[in-house]
Amino acid sequence: MVHKYSKGWFVKRLREHGILVHPQYKSHLGLFKESELRNLYYQYVEKEMLETEQK
């Protein structure tokens, strides 16, 4: 089981939303630190979820 908010959890969530590589650096998500993945998650996934709820 992947611990919620671990590096693996963020990678899994980002992949579920179609983000397989870092949008800016075009590098594999596994190469980034947990903090960088967390920022990506909130930047793309959370924002997307909020926009969906507002519609």
C-alpha positions as CSV (number, residue, x, y, z in Angstrom):
1,M,0.0,0.0,0.0
2,V,1.3,3.5,-0.9
3,H,1.2,5.9,2.0
4,K,-1.0,8.9,1.3
5,Y,1.1,12.0,0.5
6,S,4.2,10.0,0.0
7,K,6.3,10.4,-3.2
8,G,4.7,7.3,-4.7
9,W,1.2,8.6,-3.9
10,F,1.8,11.9,-5.7
11,V,3.3,10.1,-8.7
12,K,0.3,7.8,-8.9
13,R,-2.2,10.7,-8.7
14,L,-0.4,12.7,-11.3
15,R,-0.3,9.7,-13.7
16,E,-4.1,9.2,-13.1
17,H,-4.6,12.8,-14.4
18,G,-2.4,12.1,-17.5
19,I,0.8,13.8,-16.2
20,L,3.5,11.2,-16.9
21,V,6.5,13.5,-17.1
22,H,7.2,16.9,-15.5
23,P,5.5,19.4,-17.7
24,Q,8.3,21.9,-17.4
25,Y,11.4,19.7,-17.5
26,K,10.0,16.7,-19.5
27,S,11.6,14.3,-17.0
28,H,10.2,11.2,-15.4
29,L,8.3,12.0,-12.3
30,G,10.3,9.5,-10.2
31,L,13.3,11.7,-10.5
32,F,11.8,14.5,-8.5
33,K,11.6,15.1,-4.8
34,E,8.4,14.7,-2.9
35,S,8.1,18.4,-2.3
36,E,8.3,19.0,-6.1
37,L,5.7,16.4,-6.8
38,R,3.5,17.9,-4.1
39,N,3.7,21.3,-5.8
40,L,2.9,19.8,-9.2
41,Y,0.0,17.9,-7.7
42,Y,-1.6,21.1,-6.2
43,Q,-0.8,23.1,-9.3
44,Y,-2.5,20.7,-11.7
45,V,-4.7,18.2,-10.0
46,E,-6.2,20.3,-7.2
47,K,-6.7,23.2,-9.6
48,E,-8.4,20.9,-12.1
49,M,-10.7,19.5,-9.4
50,L,-11.7,23.0,-8.1
51,E,-12.5,24.1,-11.7
52,T,-14.7,21.0,-12.2
53,E,-16.6,21.7,-9.0
54,Q,-17.3,25.3,-10.0
55,K,-18.9,24.3,-13.3
